[in-house]
């Protein structure tokens, strides 16, 4: 499966208003599910203990004012008008901002970066132009590039945001489903409700996670209608409550009531901000899910549907509460109290469906961000299943799914109330937003080259608001807010240790790589023989000969007649175009038939299966041989000069390798155009047969044709994968922290992580593992 065509979808998004409106409709179900169900628990969490509802209604109107201005300033002003513009070639989210910064300043944590990566189409700098000389942007860029500590701080900041998103993926389904099910409390006794609420929530959550492997696209057509019906219900009920109970509630939208509440309640009002914060849970999805839609479609959906519906819903709740002061405290501030009694059961059913949709969005987003982290060497390799061959980005990660389910059920069973769930969820949400604000201020200066005062103003306005919410959430650390902190610490430890171990392994490979002189010294006279076939040696190095190869030859003095040093790397861009996928070059003299192939993927690209990948790899080498200019790599015969590479596309960009189904069509072109060199056997069971076809062109010299024939004959002999199995240990004398990190944590993660993606489908008969012990 290959979704590389997804990189061309951005222009299609802007084709017509019909396309934009269709995307806006679809975004309602994917992006706004979590944000839309917040009325279920905002008032109940806000009035839990910190403030009381008095006859003057100052508290209710003050809370409504705070909710209105929070939704207006954060999702509307911050995200719609500013943050959505900071997309990374159409992609959004924490790592998109980090990727932008990595490309505009050399702060990338990826170990095997090359200058050639900067020539990729999507690596282009921002269209705003270069920063003026002696500007603050250049000085800030230089500061980040000189100080490794600042680069690590930037990475840790991005990882903290990522860990909180994962925490949100655990807490959001719990509070959403629990709050939706809590509507049963008005239809049964308190004793019965206590035995029904938690089991019912757990059953729904188990069903939600159990259905993840089917993929969002299987039930995706229901998502948008469910959220539309839900938004219609809450806005209609809100309008009814406004006109029926208090038509003058609109006056509470004035910021005067918010200041009045804080002045009157003081510490209680400040602590109540932790509940008000829940009205913007899910706002981060507007930016994180940008890659599936477009800026304009997300803006239209929010401003025309979501924003007015939410404001009407909160106004309706406030209008109802302003005329009701004598309801039982347990039920007083629940959403369902303000719903007319005849509509409660239908609304309850719709609310549960909306909660499932909202939870589905954050779970899918968690899968996506973990895949991005894994691509950038910040998360152990996991099994990624693409659930749709047509819709880009819809993935399923089994290990992560079941881990999320277990943690989600544990939180639901242990907390059993929306107050502590809200405290936990609120801290996770506001931390992600604070990280976005910090990274966004750097983007404004380093990427957009705007005045530093604009960045400081952005941080001052939104950072101050979010810091107030953060402090109000953090003060409730013992009342549930400790959960996202604990989860973030655990995930951050694992992610940073994995990244640290990966860097140390790469540093060892670089320090111990073998020189070209050693390769040139290999000959049959010292017992080295070449065997038939193609050997693929996986390495992280982009230059030099890996130590794993010398170790292999020392123990088994033979290697294949065609040898390929294969490096699969990720670059800090969302997608790499198919015609820029491969970098191919030679290692040593031409007669050695040793090549280096660097395969580049973006952090949101989809990896091909093993046979497709194998075909593309050999096809790219054949294309390199065919198009190689005389003398282009002549310097490679000299020691140390093996780094000249040529950009070669995948099979779809040239015609040297064709599947059997397409061969007849190609042969119809006539013998004057194409000549079939060989017709190999079936490579594997139930896989396509392939044929090399070489154009009969005077531009291809005799040596190139001979080399192509040798590569094809080696291909018929089979492909062997030589994979290094490295075990790392900390050097004697290392600190206790390093020994624990490398010897225990990293080794545990390495043993339990997946093999590289191109290796997982390779039969055991075609693979050879070479073990080595590294001391770092």
NORBEL-V676447 format. One record per residue. N is the residue number from 1. RES is the residue in one letter. PHI is phi in whole degrees, 0 to 359 (999 if undefined). Layout:
((N/RES/PHI) (N/RES/PHI))
//
This chain:
((1/X/999) (2/X/218) (3/X/249) (4/X/297) (5/X/297) (6/X/299) (7/X/290) (8/X/258) (9/X/277) (10/X/294) (11/X/292) (12/X/293) (13/X/297) (14/X/259) (15/X/295) (16/X/203) (17/X/294) (18/X/297) (19/X/296) (20/X/297) (21/X/293) (22/X/297) (23/X/295) (24/X/297) (25/X/298) (26/X/294) (27/X/294) (28/X/300) (29/X/275) (30/X/267) (31/X/270) (32/X/257) (33/X/299) (34/X/293) (35/X/296) (36/X/287) (37/X/266) (38/X/299) (39/X/301) (40/X/296) (41/X/226) (42/X/293) (43/X/296) (44/X/294) (45/X/289) (46/X/292) (47/X/266) (48/X/302) (49/X/214) (50/X/289) (51/X/228) (52/X/248) (53/X/264) (54/X/255) (55/X/295) (56/X/286) (57/X/65) (58/X/299) (59/X/290) (60/X/296) (61/X/292) (62/X/295) (63/X/295) (64/X/300) (65/X/298) (66/X/296) (67/X/297) (68/X/300) (69/X/285) (70/X/293) (71/X/294) (72/X/288) (73/X/282) (74/X/277) (75/X/295) (76/X/284) (77/X/286) (78/X/293) (79/X/279) (80/X/294) (81/X/265) (82/X/234) (83/X/296) (84/X/300) (85/X/282) (86/X/267) (87/X/281) (88/X/257) (89/X/51) (90/X/96) (91/X/261) (92/X/229) (93/X/113) (94/X/302) (95/X/286) (96/X/293) (97/X/295) (98/X/297) (99/X/297) (100/X/302) (101/X/295) (102/X/296) (103/X/275) (104/X/267) (105/X/216) (106/X/283) (107/X/240) (108/X/294) (109/X/269) (110/X/287) (111/X/283) (112/X/250) (113/X/285) (114/X/229) (115/X/296) (116/X/299) (117/X/296) (118/X/287) (119/X/269) (120/X/296) (121/X/300) (122/X/275) (123/X/273) (124/X/304) (125/X/286) (126/X/297) (127/X/292) (128/X/286) (129/X/94) (130/X/280) (131/X/287) (132/X/299) (133/X/297) (134/X/60) (135/X/275) (136/X/296) (137/X/300) (138/X/293) (139/X/294) (140/X/294) (141/X/300) (142/X/297) (143/X/296) (144/X/295) (145/X/287) (146/X/277) (147/X/253) (148/X/294) (149/X/299) (150/X/295) (151/X/294) (152/X/292) (153/X/299) (154/X/297) (155/X/295) (156/X/298) (157/X/299) (158/X/296) (159/X/291) (160/X/298) (161/X/301) (162/X/295) (163/X/298) (164/X/290) (165/X/296) (166/X/297) (167/X/299) (168/X/295) (169/X/294) (170/X/272) (171/X/277) (172/X/299) (173/X/302) (174/X/296) (175/X/288) (176/X/294) (177/X/292) (178/X/298) (179/X/293) (180/X/295) (181/X/289) (182/X/298) (183/X/297) (184/X/293) (185/X/295) (186/X/275) (187/X/246) (188/X/208) (189/X/291) (190/X/298) (191/X/294) (192/X/295) (193/X/299) (194/X/297) (195/X/269) (196/X/257) (197/X/300) (198/X/292) (199/X/301) (200/X/297) (201/X/298) (202/X/295) (203/X/297) (204/X/296) (205/X/295) (206/X/298) (207/X/298) (208/X/299) (209/X/287) (210/X/292) (211/X/272) (212/X/298) (213/X/290) (214/X/285) (215/X/93) (216/X/298) (217/X/293) (218/X/292) (219/X/239) (220/X/298) (221/X/294) (222/X/272) (223/X/296) (224/X/299) (225/X/301) (226/X/297) (227/X/292) (228/X/297) (229/X/297) (230/X/297) (231/X/296) (232/X/295) (233/X/298) (234/X/290) (235/X/287) (236/X/293) (237/X/296) (238/X/297) (239/X/298) (240/X/301) (241/X/294) (242/X/298) (243/X/285) (244/X/277) (245/X/252) (246/X/204) (247/X/296) (248/X/267) (249/X/294) (250/X/300) (251/X/296) (252/X/290) (253/X/289) (254/X/295) (255/X/296) (256/X/302) (257/X/292) (258/X/294) (259/X/295) (260/X/296) (261/X/297) (262/X/294) (263/X/290) (264/X/282) (265/X/265) (266/X/53) (267/X/299) (268/X/298) (269/X/294) (270/X/297) (271/X/291) (272/X/291) (273/X/300) (274/X/297) (275/X/280) (276/X/297) (277/X/306) (278/X/294) (279/X/289) (280/X/245) (281/X/297) (282/X/97) (283/X/295) (284/X/297) (285/X/296) (286/X/301) (287/X/268) (288/X/296) (289/X/264) (290/X/299) (291/X/296) (292/X/273) (293/X/227) (294/X/218) (295/X/303) (296/X/296) (297/X/294) (298/X/293) (299/X/295) (300/X/296) (301/X/298) (302/X/287) (303/X/289) (304/X/264) (305/X/237) (306/X/292) (307/X/301) (308/X/296) (309/X/294) (310/X/294) (311/X/297) (312/X/297) (313/X/297) (314/X/291) (315/X/296) (316/X/294) (317/X/297) (318/X/295) (319/X/297) (320/X/295) (321/X/293) (322/X/293) (323/X/248) (324/X/228) (325/X/238) (326/X/242) (327/X/277) (328/X/308) (329/X/301) (330/X/297) (331/X/254) (332/X/307) (333/X/254) (334/X/291) (335/X/299) (336/X/290) (337/X/297) (338/X/276) (339/X/274) (340/X/307) (341/X/302) (342/X/291) (343/X/259) (344/X/295) (345/X/293) (346/X/299) (347/X/294) (348/X/299) (349/X/296) (350/X/294) (351/X/296) (352/X/296) (353/X/297) (354/X/296) (355/X/295) (356/X/296) (357/X/297) (358/X/298) (359/X/292) (360/X/301) (361/X/297) (362/X/287) (363/X/293) (364/X/298) (365/X/296) (366/X/295) (367/X/303) (368/X/296) (369/X/288) (370/X/292) (371/X/298) (372/X/297) (373/X/298) (374/X/296) (375/X/295) (376/X/261) (377/X/62) (378/X/244) (379/X/205) (380/X/304) (381/X/296) (382/X/232) (383/X/283) (384/X/249) (385/X/252) (386/X/270) (387/X/276) (388/X/218) (389/X/274) (390/X/248) (391/X/264) (392/X/292) (393/X/90) (394/X/273) (395/X/230) (396/X/220) (397/X/241) (398/X/304) (399/X/300) (400/X/292) (401/X/300) (402/X/288) (403/X/296) (404/X/300) (405/X/297) (406/X/298) (407/X/293) (408/X/295) (409/X/295) (410/X/297) (411/X/295) (412/X/297) (413/X/291) (414/X/286) (415/X/276) (416/X/64) (417/X/206) (418/X/288) (419/X/297) (420/X/288) (421/X/298) (422/X/294) (423/X/299) (424/X/292) (425/X/296) (426/X/299) (427/X/294) (428/X/296) (429/X/295) (430/X/289) (431/X/294) (432/X/300) (433/X/291) (434/X/295) (435/X/298) (436/X/300) (437/X/297) (438/X/296) (439/X/294) (440/X/295) (441/X/296) (442/X/290) (443/X/297) (444/X/301) (445/X/274) (446/X/281) (447/X/260) (448/X/268) (449/X/57) (450/X/270) (451/X/300) (452/X/298) (453/X/295) (454/X/294) (455/X/294) (456/X/295) (457/X/297) (458/X/299) (459/X/295) (460/X/296) (461/X/291) (462/X/280) (463/X/296) (464/X/295) (465/X/299) (466/X/290) (467/X/295) (468/X/297) (469/X/296) (470/X/297) (471/X/295) (472/X/292) (473/X/282) (474/X/292) (475/X/294) (476/X/261) (477/X/304) (478/X/281) (479/X/262) (480/X/119) (481/X/291) (482/X/290) (483/X/297) (484/X/297) (485/X/295) (486/X/297) (487/X/298) (488/X/297) (489/X/297) (490/X/294) (491/X/295) (492/X/297) (493/X/299) (494/X/297) (495/X/292) (496/X/289) (497/X/295) (498/X/297) (499/X/295) (500/X/296) (501/X/297) (502/X/297) (503/X/295) (504/X/296) (505/X/297) (506/X/294) (507/X/300) (508/X/298) (509/X/299) (510/X/293) (511/X/290) (512/X/247) (513/X/292) (514/X/268) (515/X/280) (516/X/295) (517/X/303) (518/X/297) (519/X/294) (520/X/294) (521/X/279) (522/X/285) (523/X/202) (524/X/301) (525/X/295) (526/X/255) (527/X/92) (528/X/275) (529/X/239) (530/X/254) (531/X/252) (532/X/291) (533/X/123) (534/X/247) (535/X/251) (536/X/253) (537/X/255) (538/X/281) (539/X/211) (540/X/270) (541/X/285) (542/X/256) (543/X/206) (544/X/80) (545/X/253) (546/X/293) (547/X/296) (548/X/297) (549/X/288) (550/X/296) (551/X/295) (552/X/294) (553/X/292) (554/X/297) (555/X/272) (556/X/222) (557/X/288) (558/X/199) (559/X/210) (560/X/288) (561/X/292) (562/X/238) (563/X/240) (564/X/234) (565/X/275) (566/X/256) (567/X/240) (568/X/256) (569/X/228) (570/X/249) (571/X/246) (572/X/283) (573/X/226) (574/X/293) (575/X/219) (576/X/245) (577/X/296) (578/X/302) (579/X/282) (580/X/239) (581/X/292) (582/X/254) (583/X/247) (584/X/236) (585/X/205) (586/X/258) (587/X/238) (588/X/84) (589/X/295) (590/X/301) (591/X/293) (592/X/287) (593/X/55) (594/X/244) (595/X/234) (596/X/243) (597/X/232) (598/X/253) (599/X/256) (600/X/252) (601/X/235) (602/X/277) (603/X/287) (604/X/242) (605/X/285) (606/X/258) (607/X/280) (608/X/284) (609/X/286) (610/X/297) (611/X/289) (612/X/300) (613/X/296) (614/X/298) (615/X/297) (616/X/297) (617/X/297) (618/X/292) (619/X/295) (620/X/293) (621/X/293) (622/X/297) (623/X/294) (624/X/298) (625/X/296) (626/X/293) (627/X/262) (628/X/296) (629/X/278) (630/X/299) (631/X/85) (632/X/300) (633/X/248) (634/X/298) (635/X/290) (636/X/291) (637/X/290) (638/X/271) (639/X/302) (640/X/83) (641/X/252) (642/X/235) (643/X/247) (644/X/273) (645/X/237) (646/X/243) (647/X/280) (648/X/230) (649/X/276) (650/X/281) (651/X/302) (652/X/291) (653/X/258) (654/X/206) (655/X/238) (656/X/282) (657/X/232) (658/X/230) (659/X/284) (660/X/300) (661/X/296) (662/X/264) (663/X/294) (664/X/299) (665/X/294) (666/X/290) (667/X/295) (668/X/296) (669/X/292) (670/X/105) (671/X/292) (672/X/287) (673/X/258) (674/X/226) (675/X/232) (676/X/276) (677/X/278) (678/X/218) (679/X/232) (680/X/289) (681/X/281) (682/X/294) (683/X/287) (684/X/218) (685/X/294) (686/X/60) (687/X/240) (688/X/289) (689/X/276) (690/X/231) (691/X/225) (692/X/274) (693/X/235) (694/X/248) (695/X/299) (696/X/279) (697/X/233) (698/X/295) (699/X/288) (700/X/268) (701/X/279) (702/X/296) (703/X/297) (704/X/294) (705/X/296) (706/X/295) (707/X/294) (708/X/297) (709/X/297) (710/X/295) (711/X/296) (712/X/291) (713/X/294) (714/X/295) (715/X/298) (716/X/294) (717/X/287) (718/X/109) (719/X/243) (720/X/248) (721/X/257) (722/X/257) (723/X/242) (724/X/276) (725/X/249) (726/X/260) (727/X/242) (728/X/257) (729/X/226) (730/X/289) (731/X/297) (732/X/301) (733/X/93) (734/X/291) (735/X/293) (736/X/298) (737/X/298) (738/X/295) (739/X/297) (740/X/295) (741/X/296) (742/X/276) (743/X/289) (744/X/250) (745/X/291) (746/X/296) (747/X/296) (748/X/297) (749/X/294) (750/X/296) (751/X/294) (752/X/256) (753/X/264) (754/X/282) (755/X/289) (756/X/307) (757/X/301) (758/X/283) (759/X/266) (760/X/300) (761/X/263) (762/X/280) (763/X/298) (764/X/299) (765/X/294) (766/X/259) (767/X/240) (768/X/223) (769/X/262) (770/X/243) (771/X/269) (772/X/212) (773/X/251) (774/X/256) (775/X/244) (776/X/243))
//
